[in-house]
Amino acid sequence: NAADWLLLGANFRNYSIYTEGTIFNEDPDNTGTFSRISINEYGAYAQVRKKLLEDIMFTGSVRYDKNENFDGRVTPRLSLVYSFAKNSHIRISYQTGFRNPDTQAQYIFFPSSSGTILGTARDNAERYGVMEGGAWSAASYQSYVLSGGVLDSISGVPSGGTPSVLITESVSYVKPERLSAYEIGYKGLIGDNFMADVNYYSTNYRDFLSSKVVAIKQSTTHRGQQINAGQLFSLHSNAEDLVKSWGVGVGLTWNLPEGFVLAGNYSYADLKVDYATEGSNFLSYFNTPKNMYGFTFSNREMLKNLGFSASFRTASAFTYESSFSIWEIPAYSALDAQVSYKIESMKTILKLGGNNIGIGSGDYRTRPGGPYVGKLWYVTLTFDEFLN
C-alpha cells in the first residue's frame, strides 16, 4: 500500500521442469542427457481506488506481465460500485486479461491414441517441421488414405489415390489467449434475514487455447527414432475463431428462526463460437454444465452442542472435449450430510458425515477416463484450544 488510494505489486516466477523425458521434451535430439526446462516470467501491478461521489467507489488497475516465450501483455481493469439503501451494492466492471499456455502446451511430447501430443512453443516444436504449413489436416489426410493413396514414409510425396483432397493445415506457434469481460451484479441484505447475490457476465476470447490434430507432411526424428510422413500430431494451438461465453450466478441465503439457515445457489453458463472458416474443427474444451444448482439446510446448534448440515447439488448433462476423448457426461446429483457435536470437556468437535450418500444419481463421472465418484463416509475429531 503506497497510499490509502494506491496499491503496487510485482512478482517473479520460475517454472523448472524435469520428468526424465516421460512427459516433457527434455532430450529431443537423443544426446543421452535430459536437460531441465526452465521458464521465467515476471509482472508488475498498480491499482487506484477512490470515491467519485459519496456512494460510488471507483477502482482502476493495470498489469504488465512478461513470459520469456511470449510478448509482454498490458491488461487494464475498471469497476464501479454503487452503494445504496442499507447494505445494498450494485457493481459494474470491465476487465481484460490473458492466459499463458501452460507448461504442457509449450513443451510436452507424449504419444497418444489421437496422435503425438506436442507442445508448440517455438523452441520445442520447430525441429519437427509440422508447424506453419508443414502438415495436412487430419480429415483431408484420412480422405486421401480412403481414396487409396499413400505417402512416401520419408519424403511424404503422395502416391496413388486422389492427392487433390489433401489440405494444408497451417498451425502457428502457441501464444497467450486474450479476453475482455463485462459484469454487472447486485449484492445486499433484503430485510434483516435475507441476503441475495446476483450477477451476469459476458466474455469474449481471442486466440482461444485449443488443439488441432494434423498429419505431418515429411518425416522427422525424435530421440533418434524416425517419425514417418503421415503420422498424426495433436498440436496445442490458438483458434482463429471468436469464442463468446456468458452466464448468470444467483446466491440466496435465508436466516430462519432458531438458528436454521436455508441457502441456495444457481449458475448458468453457455458458450458460442463464431467460426472463422466453414468446417472449422475447433474444440473449445468448455467442459462445463449449462445448469448447476444446489441447496443447503443447516443449523450450527440445533440442540445444545449438536449441529447439522445437509446439501443437495445437481448438474445438467454436458459434452466434455479433450485431446484424450469427446464424451457426453450424464446429468448427476448428490446429497451430502453431516452432524457435529461439541465435546466441551475435551475442547473437541466430533463430526460424522458422508458425501453422495445415496439420494441422487449414484456414482457419477465428471470427465472421460476419470474415476467414478462414489460414496464417502467419514468420522473426524478436531481438537481446538479456542473452541467456541
Backbone hydrogen bonds in HBPLUS format (Angstrom, degrees):
<---DONOR---> <-ACCEPTOR-->    atom                        ^
c    i                          cat <-CA-CA->   ^        H-A-AA   ^      H-
h    n   atom  resd res      DA  || num        DHA   H-A  angle D-A-AA Bond
n    s   type  num  typ     dist DA aas  dist angle  dist       angle   num
A0002-ALA N   A0006-LEU O   3.08 MM   4  5.54 126.0  2.38 132.4 145.5     1
A0003-ALA N   A0006-LEU O   3.36 MM   3  4.94 157.8  2.41 137.9 133.0     2
A0006-LEU N   A0003-ALA O   3.22 MM   3  4.94 154.3  2.29  98.0 105.5     3
A0049-ARG N   A0005-TRP O   2.93 MM  44  4.95 155.1  1.99 137.4 143.3     4
A0007-LEU N   A0047-GLN O   2.90 MM  40  5.02 158.8  1.94 147.2 152.5     5
A0047-GLN N   A0007-LEU O   2.81 MM  40  5.02 150.2  1.90 150.0 155.4     6
A0009-GLY N   A0045-TYR O   2.92 MM  36  4.88 146.9  2.03 143.4 139.6     7
A0045-TYR N   A0009-GLY O   2.80 MM  36  4.88 150.0  1.89 147.7 142.4     8
A0011-ASN N   A0043-GLY O   2.99 MM  32  5.31 156.4  2.05 139.5 140.1     9
A0043-GLY N   A0011-ASN O   2.95 MM  32  5.31 150.7  2.04 147.4 147.9    10
A0013-ARG N   A0041-GLU O   2.82 MM  28  5.36 162.7  1.85 165.1 163.5    11
A0041-GLU N   A0013-ARG O   2.91 MM  28  5.36 152.1  1.99 162.0 164.8    12
A0015-TYR N   A0039-ILE O   2.80 MM  24  5.01 165.9  1.82 152.2 156.3    13
A0039-ILE N   A0015-TYR O   2.90 MM  24  5.01 152.8  1.98 142.5 149.7    14
A0017-ILE N   A0037-ILE O   2.77 MM  20  5.01 168.4  1.78 157.5 159.4    15
A0037-ILE N   A0017-ILE O   3.02 MM  20  5.01 154.0  2.09 147.7 149.7    16
A0022-THR N   A0019-THR O   3.12 MM   3  5.60 168.7  2.14 115.8 119.4    17
A0109-PHE N   A0023-ILE O   3.02 MM  86  6.04 166.6  2.04 162.2 160.0    18
A0026-GLU N   A0024-PHE O   3.06 MM   2  5.80 128.7  2.33 107.7  93.0    19
A0025-ASN N   A0107-TYR O   2.94 MM  82  5.84 158.2  1.99 169.5 172.3    20
A0035-SER N   A0026-GLU O   2.98 MM   9  5.20 173.2  1.99 139.3 137.0    21
A0030-ASN N   A0027-ASP O   3.25 MM   3  5.53 167.9  2.27 114.7 116.4    22
A0223-ARG N   A0028-PRO O   2.73 MM 195  4.93 163.9  1.75 145.4 140.7    23
A0068-GLU N   A0040-ASN O   3.03 MM  28  5.82 165.3  2.05 178.8 174.3    24
A0042-TYR N   A0066-LYS O   2.89 MM  24  5.49 153.3  1.96 149.9 157.3    25
A0066-LYS N   A0042-TYR O   2.84 MM  24  5.49 163.8  1.87 170.3 173.0    26
A0044-ALA N   A0064-TYR O   2.87 MM  20  5.36 147.7  1.98 147.9 158.0    27
A0064-TYR N   A0044-ALA O   2.94 MM  20  5.36 157.7  1.99 152.8 156.1    28
A0046-ALA N   A0062-VAL O   3.11 MM  16  5.64 152.2  2.19 155.5 163.9    29
A0062-VAL N   A0046-ALA O   2.97 MM  16  5.64 151.1  2.05 157.6 166.3    30
A0048-VAL N   A0060-GLY O   2.74 MM  12  5.26 167.2  1.76 165.2 169.2    31
A0060-GLY N   A0048-VAL O   2.89 MM  12  5.26 163.0  1.92 155.0 160.8    32
A0050-LYS N   A0058-PHE O   2.94 MM   8  5.36 153.2  2.01 149.5 157.8    33
A0058-PHE N   A0050-LYS O   2.78 MM   8  5.36 170.2  1.79 162.3 162.8    34
A0052-LEU N   A0056-ILE O   2.97 MM   4  5.68 150.2  2.06 147.1 156.5    35
A0056-ILE N   A0053-LEU O   3.35 MM   3  5.14 157.7  2.40  99.3 105.6    36
A0083-SER N   A0055-ASP O   2.92 MM  28  5.26 163.3  1.95 154.4 159.1    37
A0057-MET N   A0081-VAL O   2.94 MM  24  5.17 162.0  1.97 145.8 151.0    38
A0081-VAL N   A0057-MET O   2.98 MM  24  5.17 149.5  2.07 141.8 151.0    39
A0059-THR N   A0079-SER O   3.01 MM  20  5.25 161.7  2.05 150.2 150.6    40
A0079-SER N   A0059-THR O   2.88 MM  20  5.25 138.7  2.05 155.0 162.3    41
A0061-SER N   A0077-ARG O   2.88 MM  16  5.24 161.4  1.92 152.7 155.7    42
A0077-ARG N   A0061-SER O   2.86 MM  16  5.24 149.6  1.95 149.9 148.4    43
A0063-ARG N   A0075-THR O   3.15 MM  12  5.23 148.7  2.25 119.9 129.0    44
A0075-THR N   A0063-ARG O   2.96 MM  12  5.23 154.6  2.02 140.4 148.3    45
A0065-ASP N   A0073-ARG O   2.90 MM   8  5.25 154.3  1.97 146.4 155.0    46
A0073-ARG N   A0065-ASP O   2.79 MM   8  5.25 154.4  1.85 150.9 159.9    47
A0070-PHE N   A0067-ASN O   2.89 MM   3  5.36 163.9  1.92 122.3 127.7    48
A0096-THR N   A0076-PRO O   3.18 MM  20  5.88 132.6  2.42 151.9 164.7    49
A0078-LEU N   A0094-TYR O   2.87 MM  16  5.33 167.8  1.89 162.4 166.5    50
A0094-TYR N   A0078-LEU O   2.87 MM  16  5.33 162.7  1.90 153.9 157.8    51
A0080-LEU N   A0092-ILE O   2.86 MM  12  5.34 157.2  1.91 157.4 164.5    52
A0092-ILE N   A0080-LEU O   2.91 MM  12  5.34 157.7  1.96 157.3 163.3    53
A0082-TYR N   A0090-ILE O   2.78 MM   8  5.16 164.5  1.81 158.3 161.0    54
A0090-ILE N   A0082-TYR O   2.87 MM   8  5.16 159.5  1.91 146.1 152.5    55
A0084-PHE N   A0088-SER O   2.97 MM   4  5.51 161.5  2.00 146.7 152.6    56
A0189-LEU N   A0087-ASN O   3.05 MM 102  5.83 144.4  2.18 138.0 148.2    57
A0089-HIS N   A0187-LYS O   2.87 MM  98  5.39 146.9  1.98 145.6 156.6    58
A0187-LYS N   A0089-HIS O   2.94 MM  98  5.39 157.1  1.99 153.8 160.2    59
A0091-ARG N   A0185-GLY O   2.88 MM  94  5.24 161.3  1.92 142.5 148.6    60
A0185-GLY N   A0091-ARG O   2.90 MM  94  5.24 152.8  1.98 149.1 153.5    61
A0093-SER N   A0183-GLU O   2.96 MM  90  5.28 156.3  2.01 150.3 152.4    62
A0183-GLU N   A0093-SER O   3.06 MM  90  5.28 149.5  2.16 147.3 147.4    63
A0095-GLN N   A0181-ALA O   2.88 MM  86  5.16 162.2  1.92 148.6 153.6    64
A0181-ALA N   A0095-GLN O   2.80 MM  86  5.16 156.4  1.85 152.5 157.3    65
A0097-GLY N   A0179-LEU O   3.09 MM  82  5.36 153.5  2.16 143.1 142.3    66
A0179-LEU N   A0097-GLY O   3.04 MM  82  5.36 153.1  2.11 144.3 139.7    67
A0099-ARG N   A0177-GLU O   2.82 MM  78  5.05 146.2  1.94 138.6 146.1    68
A0177-GLU N   A0099-ARG O   2.95 MM  78  5.05 160.8  1.99 146.5 143.6    69
A0106-GLN N   A0102-ASP O   3.19 MM   4  6.52 130.1  2.46 144.0 157.7    70
A0106-GLN N   A0103-THR O   3.25 MM   3  5.15 137.3  2.44  91.4 103.2    71
A0107-TYR N   A0103-THR O   2.90 MM   4  6.04 159.3  1.94 152.1 157.2    72
A0108-ILE N   A0104-GLN O   3.03 MM   4  4.68 155.2  2.09 134.2 131.0    73
A0120-THR N   A0105-ALA O   2.84 MM  15  6.39 137.2  2.03 160.4 146.8    74
A0121-ALA N   A0106-GLN O   3.27 MM  15  4.55 164.9  2.29 119.0 119.4    75
A0119-GLY N   A0108-ILE O   2.78 MM  11  4.65 163.9  1.81 139.7 136.3    76
A0110-PHE N   A0117-ILE O   2.98 MM   7  5.07 154.2  2.05 141.4 148.9    77
A0117-ILE N   A0110-PHE O   2.81 MM   7  5.07 160.9  1.85 144.3 138.0    78
A0115-GLY N   A0112-SER O   3.15 MM   3  5.27 163.5  2.17 111.1 113.5    79
A0116-THR N   A0232-LEU O   3.03 MM 116  6.41 146.9  2.14 145.0 134.7    80
A0234-SER N   A0116-THR O   2.82 MM 118  5.66 161.7  1.85 125.1 131.2    81
A0118-LEU N   A0234-SER O   2.97 MM 116  6.13 162.3  2.00 150.8 153.4    82
A0236-HIS N   A0118-LEU O   3.40 MM 118  6.62 165.6  2.43 168.1 165.3    83
A0174-VAL N   A0120-THR O   3.17 MM  54  5.45 143.8  2.30 121.0 129.3    84
A0124-ASN N   A0121-ALA O   2.89 MM   3  5.38 156.6  1.94 118.8 126.7    85
A0125-ALA N   A0121-ALA O   3.01 MM   4  6.15 161.4  2.04 163.1 169.2    86
A0126-GLU N   A0122-ARG O   3.03 MM   4  5.42 162.0  2.07 148.3 150.9    87
A0128-TYR N   A0125-ALA O   3.11 MM   3  5.85 159.6  2.15 123.5 128.9    88
A0129-GLY N   A0126-GLU O   3.28 MM   3  5.79 163.8  2.31 116.9 121.2    89
A0134-GLY N   A0131-MET O   3.22 MM   3  5.27 140.1  2.39 100.6 112.1    90
A0132-GLU N   A0171-VAL O   2.84 MM  39  4.95 173.6  1.84 138.9 139.0    91
A0217-LYS N   A0134-GLY O   3.07 MM  83  5.75 170.8  2.08 142.1 139.1    92
A0169-GLU N   A0135-ALA O   2.83 MM  34  5.56 173.6  1.83 143.1 145.3    93
A0136-TRP N   A0215-ALA O   2.71 MM  79  5.07 162.0  1.74 156.7 156.8    94
A0215-ALA N   A0136-TRP O   2.84 MM  79  5.07 167.1  1.86 149.3 153.6    95
A0137-SER N   A0167-ILE O   2.83 MM  30  5.83 158.5  1.88 168.5 174.5    96
A0141-TYR N   A0137-SER O   3.00 MM   4  6.21 157.9  2.05 154.7 161.3    97
A0142-GLN N   A0138-ALA O   2.97 MM   4  6.16 154.9  2.03 146.4 153.1    98
A0143-SER N   A0139-ALA O   3.02 MM   4  6.30 154.3  2.09 143.7 150.7    99
A0144-TYR N   A0140-SER O   2.95 MM   4  6.19 150.7  2.03 143.6 151.5   100
A0145-VAL N   A0141-TYR O   2.96 MM   4  6.26 159.0  2.00 150.6 155.5   101
A0146-LEU N   A0142-GLN O   2.94 MM   4  6.18 159.0  1.98 150.0 155.9   102
A0147-SER N   A0143-SER O   3.00 MM   4  6.23 129.1  2.27 136.3 149.5   103
A0147-SER N   A0144-TYR O   3.09 MM   3  5.07 132.2  2.33  93.2 106.6   104
A0149-GLY N   A0144-TYR O   3.10 MM   5  5.57 156.3  2.16 154.0 148.0   105
A0148-GLY N   A0145-VAL O   2.94 MM   3  5.24 158.5  1.99 110.1 115.9   106
A0150-VAL N   A0159-SER O   3.00 MM   9  5.39 155.2  2.06 147.3 155.3   107
A0159-SER N   A0150-VAL O   2.79 MM   9  5.39 143.2  1.92 163.1 172.4   108
A0152-ASP N   A0157-VAL O   3.00 MM   5  5.21 151.9  2.08 128.1 136.7   109
A0156-GLY N   A0152-ASP O   2.83 MM   4  4.54 136.1  2.03 122.0 133.4   110
A0229-ALA N   A0153-SER O   2.88 MM  76  4.93 166.2  1.90 128.5 132.8   111
A0219-SER N   A0154-ILE O   3.02 MM  65  4.78 173.0  2.02 142.4 141.7   112
A0165-VAL N   A0162-THR O   3.17 MM   3  6.15 174.3  2.17 129.0 130.8   113
A0166-LEU N   A0163-PRO O   3.09 MM   3  5.60 161.7  2.12 115.1 120.7   114
A0178-ARG N   A0206-ARG O   2.90 MM  28  5.21 173.4  1.91 159.0 160.1   115
A0206-ARG N   A0178-ARG O   2.86 MM  28  5.21 161.7  1.89 143.8 148.2   116
A0180-SER N   A0204-ASN O   3.01 MM  24  5.45 146.9  2.13 147.3 157.4   117
A0204-ASN N   A0180-SER O   2.91 MM  24  5.45 165.7  1.93 164.1 168.1   118
A0182-TYR N   A0202-SER O   2.92 MM  20  5.38 159.0  1.96 155.6 162.4   119
A0202-SER N   A0182-TYR O   2.96 MM  20  5.38 152.6  2.04 151.1 155.1   120
A0184-ILE N   A0200-TYR O   3.01 MM  16  5.55 157.2  2.06 156.6 163.4   121
A0200-TYR N   A0184-ILE O   2.87 MM  16  5.55 158.9  1.92 162.6 169.5   122
A0186-TYR N   A0198-VAL O   2.75 MM  12  5.29 156.6  1.80 156.5 164.4   123
A0198-VAL N   A0186-TYR O   2.82 MM  12  5.29 160.6  1.86 157.1 163.7   124
A0188-GLY N   A0196-ALA O   3.04 MM   8  5.72 154.8  2.11 157.1 164.1   125
A0196-ALA N   A0188-GLY O   3.03 MM   8  5.72 164.8  2.05 165.0 168.2   126
A0190-ILE N   A0194-PHE O   2.70 MM   4  5.23 173.8  1.70 164.7 167.0   127
A0255-ASN N   A0193-ASN O   2.83 MM  62  5.00 171.0  1.84 155.5 157.5   128
A0195-MET N   A0253-THR O   2.88 MM  58  5.17 164.2  1.91 152.6 158.0   129
A0253-THR N   A0195-MET O   2.96 MM  58  5.17 156.9  2.02 150.4 154.2   130
A0197-ASP N   A0251-GLY O   2.85 MM  54  5.00 142.0  1.99 153.0 158.9   131
A0251-GLY N   A0197-ASP O   2.77 MM  54  5.00 148.1  1.88 146.4 155.7   132
A0199-ASN N   A0249-GLY O   2.96 MM  50  5.32 153.7  2.03 151.2 155.5   133
A0249-GLY N   A0199-ASN O   2.97 MM  50  5.32 160.3  2.01 147.6 151.9   134
A0201-TYR N   A0247-GLY O   3.06 MM  46  5.60 159.2  2.10 153.6 157.2   135
A0247-GLY N   A0201-TYR O   3.12 MM  46  5.60 152.3  2.20 145.0 147.1   136
A0203-THR N   A0245-SER O   2.77 MM  42  5.24 169.5  1.78 163.0 163.4   137
A0245-SER N   A0203-THR O   2.89 MM  42  5.24 163.3  1.92 152.3 157.6   138
A0205-TYR N   A0243-VAL O   2.75 MM  38  5.08 168.3  1.77 162.2 163.7   139
A0243-VAL N   A0205-TYR O   3.31 MM  38  5.08 165.9  2.33 142.8 144.5   140
A0239-ALA N   A0208-PHE O   2.87 MM  31  5.22 160.2  1.91 143.2 148.5   141
A0210-SER N   A0237-SER O   2.85 MM  27  5.39 170.4  1.86 157.2 156.2   142
A0237-SER N   A0210-SER O   3.06 MM  27  5.39 169.4  2.07 121.9 124.3   143
A0212-LYS N   A0235-LEU O   2.87 MM  23  5.23 147.7  1.98 141.3 151.5   144
A0235-LEU N   A0212-LYS O   2.69 MM  23  5.23 157.7  1.73 164.6 157.0   145
A0214-VAL N   A0233-PHE O   2.85 MM  19  5.39 160.4  1.89 156.1 161.5   146
A0233-PHE N   A0214-VAL O   2.81 MM  19  5.39 156.7  1.86 150.3 157.2   147
A0216-ILE N   A0231-GLN O   3.02 MM  15  5.76 162.3  2.05 160.1 157.1   148
A0230-GLY N   A0216-ILE O   2.77 MM  14  5.12 161.9  1.80 148.4 154.8   149
A0220-THR N   A0227-ILE O   2.96 MM   7  5.16 152.3  2.04 141.2 150.2   150
A0227-ILE N   A0220-THR O   2.65 MM   7  5.16 165.7  1.67 154.4 151.4   151
A0222-HIS N   A0225-GLN O   2.85 MM   3  5.25 152.1  1.93 144.0 152.5   152
A0225-GLN N   A0222-HIS O   3.00 MM   3  5.25 166.5  2.02 114.2 117.7   153
A0231-GLN N   A0228-ASN O   3.19 MM   3  5.88 154.0  2.26 137.6 138.2   154
A0242-LEU N   A0274-ASP O   3.17 MM  32  5.12 150.7  2.26 146.0 142.0   155
A0274-ASP N   A0242-LEU O   2.82 MM  32  5.12 168.3  1.83 162.9 163.7   156
A0244-LYS N   A0272-LYS O   2.84 MM  28  5.20 171.0  1.85 165.4 167.0   157
A0272-LYS N   A0244-LYS O   2.77 MM  28  5.20 155.1  1.83 156.6 161.5   158
A0246-TRP N   A0270-ASP O   3.17 MM  24  5.65 153.3  2.25 139.6 145.4   159
A0270-ASP N   A0246-TRP O   2.94 MM  24  5.65 155.8  2.00 167.1 173.3   160
A0248-VAL N   A0268-TYR O   2.91 MM  20  5.13 142.3  2.06 133.1 144.7   161
A0268-TYR N   A0248-VAL O   2.86 MM  20  5.13 157.3  1.91 150.0 155.7   162
A0250-VAL N   A0266-TYR O   2.84 MM  16  5.15 155.9  1.89 160.5 162.6   163
A0266-TYR N   A0250-VAL O   2.87 MM  16  5.15 152.4  1.95 146.7 152.6   164
A0252-LEU N   A0264-GLY O   2.88 MM  12  5.26 170.0  1.89 159.4 161.2   165
A0264-GLY N   A0252-LEU O   2.87 MM  12  5.26 158.7  1.92 149.8 155.2   166
A0254-TRP N   A0262-LEU O   2.82 MM   8  5.23 160.2  1.86 153.4 160.2   167
A0262-LEU N   A0254-TRP O   2.99 MM   8  5.23 168.7  2.00 151.5 154.0   168
A0256-LEU N   A0260-PHE O   2.72 MM   4  5.00 148.0  1.82 149.4 156.5   169
A0260-PHE N   A0257-PRO O   3.39 MM   3  6.08 174.8  2.39 120.6 122.0   170
A0261-VAL N   A0298-SER O   2.85 MM  37  5.32 153.0  1.93 156.2 159.1   171
A0298-SER N   A0261-VAL O   2.99 MM  37  5.32 158.4  2.04 149.8 156.4   172
A0263-ALA N   A0296-THR O   2.87 MM  33  5.11 165.6  1.89 153.8 158.2   173
A0296-THR N   A0263-ALA O   2.81 MM  33  5.11 157.9  1.86 149.1 151.3   174
A0265-ASN N   A0294-GLY O   2.99 MM  29  5.46 153.3  2.06 152.2 154.8   175
A0294-GLY N   A0265-ASN O   2.97 MM  29  5.46 149.1  2.07 150.5 153.4   176
A0267-SER N   A0292-MET O   2.84 MM  25  5.36 153.3  1.91 160.0 164.4   177
A0292-MET N   A0267-SER O   3.06 MM  25  5.36 153.2  2.14 153.1 157.3   178
A0269-ALA N   A0290-LYS O   2.95 MM  21  4.82 147.8  2.05 126.8 136.7   179
A0280-SER N   A0277-THR O   3.29 MM   3  5.59 142.1  2.45 134.3 128.6   180
A0316-SER N   A0291-ASN O   2.96 MM  25  5.47 156.9  2.01 162.5 165.6   181
A0293-TYR N   A0314-THR O   3.13 MM  21  5.68 157.7  2.18 148.5 154.9   182
A0314-THR N   A0293-TYR O   2.92 MM  21  5.68 154.2  1.99 169.0 174.4   183
A0295-PHE N   A0312-PHE O   2.84 MM  17  5.36 150.4  1.93 150.1 160.0   184
A0312-PHE N   A0295-PHE O   2.87 MM  17  5.36 154.5  1.94 151.8 160.4   185
A0297-PHE N   A0310-ALA O   2.90 MM  13  5.43 161.1  1.94 159.0 164.6   186
A0310-ALA N   A0297-PHE O   2.93 MM  13  5.43 151.7  2.01 148.7 158.0   187
A0299-ASN N   A0308-PHE O   3.01 MM   9  5.60 159.9  2.05 156.9 155.1   188
A0308-PHE N   A0299-ASN O   2.93 MM   9  5.60 155.3  1.99 149.7 157.5   189
A0302-MET N   A0306-LEU O   2.72 MM   4  5.85 120.7  2.07 146.6 163.5   190
A0303-LEU N   A0306-LEU O   3.34 MM   3  5.10 160.2  2.38 136.8 142.5   191
A0306-LEU N   A0303-LEU O   2.94 MM   3  5.10 162.4  1.97 123.3 128.4   192
A0342-LYS N   A0305-ASN O   2.88 MM  37  4.91 153.8  1.95 135.9 144.7   193
A0307-GLY N   A0340-SER O   2.92 MM  33  5.10 165.5  1.94 144.9 149.1   194
A0340-SER N   A0307-GLY O   2.89 MM  33  5.10 164.3  1.92 133.4 135.9   195
A0309-SER N   A0338-GLN O   2.87 MM  29  5.32 145.5  1.99 156.1 158.2   196
A0338-GLN N   A0309-SER O   2.83 MM  29  5.32 143.4  1.96 159.3 166.1   197
A0311-SER N   A0336-ASP O   2.77 MM  25  5.15 165.8  1.79 154.7 158.9   198
A0336-ASP N   A0311-SER O   2.80 MM  25  5.15 165.7  1.82 156.8 161.7   199
A0313-ARG N   A0334-ALA O   2.99 MM  21  5.54 163.0  2.02 160.1 165.7   200
A0334-ALA N   A0313-ARG O   2.86 MM  21  5.54 150.9  1.94 155.7 163.3   201
A0315-ALA N   A0332-TYR O   2.87 MM  17  5.60 155.7  1.93 167.4 173.2   202
A0332-TYR N   A0315-ALA O   3.08 MM  17  5.60 152.4  2.16 148.9 157.5   203
A0318-PHE N   A0329-ILE O   3.09 MM  11  5.40 151.4  2.18 143.9 152.7   204
A0329-ILE N   A0318-PHE O   2.78 MM  11  5.40 163.1  1.81 175.5 172.7   205
A0320-TYR N   A0327-TRP O   2.78 MM   7  5.25 174.4  1.78 166.5 164.5   206
A0327-TRP N   A0320-TYR O   2.92 MM   7  5.25 157.8  1.97 147.1 154.2   207
A0322-SER N   A0325-SER O   3.00 MM   3  5.33 119.8  2.37 134.8 150.9   208
A0361-SER N   A0333-SER O   3.24 MM  28  5.42 168.4  2.25 126.9 128.1   209
A0356-ASN N   A0335-LEU O   3.00 MM  21  4.92 110.8  2.50 113.6 131.3   210
A0357-ILE N   A0335-LEU O   2.99 MM  22  5.87 160.6  2.03 161.1 160.2   211
A0337-ALA N   A0354-GLY O   3.02 MM  17  5.68 161.8  2.05 161.9 167.8   212
A0354-GLY N   A0337-ALA O   2.93 MM  17  5.68 156.9  1.98 160.9 165.2   213
A0339-VAL N   A0352-LEU O   2.85 MM  13  5.45 161.7  1.88 160.9 166.7   214
A0352-LEU N   A0339-VAL O   2.94 MM  13  5.45 162.8  1.97 158.3 164.0   215
A0341-TYR N   A0350-LEU O   2.79 MM   9  5.15 150.7  1.88 149.1 158.1   216
A0350-LEU N   A0341-TYR O   2.84 MM   9  5.15 172.5  1.85 153.6 153.8   217
A0343-ILE N   A0348-THR O   2.70 MM   5  5.18 169.5  1.71 167.2 169.1   218
A0346-MET N   A0343-ILE O   3.04 MM   3  5.64 143.8  2.17 115.2 124.8   219
A0348-THR N   A0343-ILE O   3.23 MM   5  5.18 169.2  2.24 133.8 136.9   220
A0347-LYS N   A0344-GLU O   3.02 MM   3  4.78 155.4  2.08  99.2 107.1   221
A0384-ASP N   A0347-LYS O   2.86 MM  37  5.69 170.4  1.87 166.2 168.5   222
A0349-ILE N   A0382-THR O   2.88 MM  33  5.18 152.8  1.95 138.6 146.6   223
A0382-THR N   A0349-ILE O   2.97 MM  33  5.18 161.2  2.00 144.0 150.2   224
A0351-LYS N   A0380-THR O   2.95 MM  29  5.19 161.8  1.98 148.9 152.4   225
A0380-THR N   A0351-LYS O   2.96 MM  29  5.19 157.5  2.01 143.9 150.3   226
A0353-GLY N   A0378-TYR O   3.11 MM  25  5.54 161.3  2.15 155.6 155.9   227
A0378-TYR N   A0353-GLY O   2.94 MM  25  5.54 162.4  1.97 152.6 151.9   228
A0355-ASN N   A0376-LEU O   2.79 MM  21  5.11 147.9  1.90 141.9 152.9   229
A0376-LEU N   A0355-ASN O   3.14 MM  21  5.11 159.2  2.19 141.9 145.3   230
A0364-TYR N   A0373-VAL O   3.23 MM   9  5.26 151.0  2.32 129.4 135.1   231
A0373-VAL N   A0364-TYR O   2.63 MM   9  5.26 168.2  1.65 155.5 159.3   232
A0370-GLY N   A0367-ARG O   3.28 MM   3  5.52 158.4  2.33 120.0 123.8   233
A0387-LEU N   A0384-ASP O   3.06 MM   3  5.08 137.2  2.25 124.6 118.2   234
